[in-house]
């Protein structure tokens, strides 16, 4: 466990020593790019490799599961369509009942409206 840490520490110290001895900004830029690659990107690739393998395995499993889940999904789709028809039929019945009651109660509404004050007609509405 200490070997990787000591190896990275030695590489970092070597890079710092080399950076202090360089005079040209171009040489320092090359060294900083190398330090970025070795100290940041290489460990990142090493860490991400198992996650990449895991994602490939999950994609392969998902393609197998898709073929197995196709018929249950079709049943769910058919059941959803049936429920949609039932709800639409029920809402149609409710709508019809409301309209029937509105027709039956129209005389009562007219009787109640007889005691209301007449609505004032605005000048914009009267002249059309």
N, C-alpha and C positions, 0 to 999 in steps of 0.2 A: 504494500500500500504506500509506503514511503518512496519507492523507486520512481513511480510516475511523477509524484510531486517534486522530488529532487531533480529529475530530468527536466521538467518544465522550468524549474527555478534556475538550473544551470543554463538552459537555452536563453532565458530572459536576461540573466546577468551577462551572457556572452553578447547578446544583441545590444544591451546598454553600453557595454565596453566598446563594441565596434562603433556605435552611434557617437560616442564621445570622441573617438579617434578620427572620424570622418570630417573633412573640411568642406566638401562641395554639397550644396543643397540637393542636387540631382542624386548623388550617392545616398544621402540621407532619406530621400523620398523612396528610393528602391528598397532600402533597409526597412523603412516603416511599412511598406507594402508587404514585405516578407514577414515582418513581425505580426502584422494583422492576419496574414494567412496562417501562420504557424500557431499563434496563441489564441486566436478567436475562431477562425473558420474551420480549422481541422477538428477541434473538439466539438464544434457545432455539428459537423458532418458525422462524427462518431456517435454523438447523442441522438441525432435524427435518424440514423440508419435503422435501429430497431423499430422506431415509429413508422418509418416508410414500409418496412416489411409487414408490420401489423396492418397497415392500411391496405396493402395489396392482398393480404389474406382475407380481410373483411370484405373487400370488393369481390373476391372469388366466392366467398360464402354467400354474399348477398345475391349473386347471380344464380346460385343453386337454390337459395330460399325463394327467389322470385317464381321459379317454375313450380315449386311446391305450394306457394301461397296464391297462385292464380285462381284456382277454383273457389277457395273460401272468399276471395275478394269479389268474384263474380256473384256468389250468393249474397254477399253483403250489398252489392250494387242492386241486385233484384229486390231485396228486402227494402232498401231505401226507396226505390221507385214505387213499390207497393205502398209504403207509408206515405209517400208524397201524394199518391192518388187518394188515399183515405183522408188525408188532411184537406185536400182540395174539395173532396165531396162533402166533408163535414162543414167546411167554411161556406160552400155553396148553400147548404141547408140552413146555416145560420143567417146568411144573407137573405135568403128567401123568407125566413121567419120574420126577420126585422122588417122587410118590405111589407109583408102581410099585416103585421101589427101597425105599421105606419098608415096603411090604407084604412084599417079599421078605426084607428084613433083620429083620423083626419077631421071628422065632424066635431070631436071634442076639442081639438086644437082651434078650429074656427070659432067655437063657442068661447074659448078662453081668450082668443085674440079680439073678440068683440069689446072687451073691457079695457084693452090697451089703448093708449093715446096713438093717434095716427102718426106715422113717421113723416118727418119733414122731408120734402123733396129738395135736394140741393139744386142750385141753378144749372150746374153742369149736367145733371142727369135728366132734367126736364126737356132740354133742347137737344135732341139728337136727330 
